[in-house]
Amino acid sequence: MTSQVSGYRSKEIVKDLIRRSHLAGGTSRAPERNPPAAEASGHLLPLASTPTVDPMTVLALRQSTRFYRPDGIDQATMAGVLQAPSSARAALGTAATVPHVQILAAAYRVEGLRPGLYDVDSAGTRVSFLLELPPAREWLLQDEFADAALVTVVTCDLPAVAAAGAHAHRLVMHQAGVAAHSMWLAAGGRGLSGSIFGGLVPWGMPLTGFQPGGTRSPLLAFACGFPMSDPAISPWGTAGGWTGDS
């Protein structure tokens, strides 16, 4: 069924990945460019908005959502999503042993924020512009995620993790899952819908280290926004996106 969804290009992407892997030295990668140095102070986000939906309701009504309305989100909502991983990871006893997890935010439609890729500080309270986003088809395996207002990517410094051994790698993958799911819950609590996914094309993002094995090795991604749904049919609508109505 997925092959009939508009914009779904799995066969095309897989063939391209195989072709790239056979080329010595990775010569087919998009040329990497160093982004301008992030502003020292970055952009301080406003206070996070207060959740309007309790976690149990979010869990009870959860469905994967991949189709979004063109509406943007405000910065207070973005702050609520980005700050969730900090508290969630801090609650884990292993947090101090895997300090190399980082979050990037691809802001497509956030009110008052320049569209682009941002580095997120460890607390999720400040973002620093890195670069303009390339066309979504160049780095997202499924085009529909490009319609989300916000896409976050959990990354890690994989060489540093690998140097600490196999157990460190297991811990960092656990941390990535905790970070992604905390953002999913935070978004749902603010009336948004979204999906955690791993379908990224790392060569499409011209950011140093954004590649498997790199210093910004992508682990998981999360897309969120207002769902394309019809509350007359059900609270979840036709695209699996909860509208917030009972």
Disulfide bonds with the S-S distance in Angstrom:
none
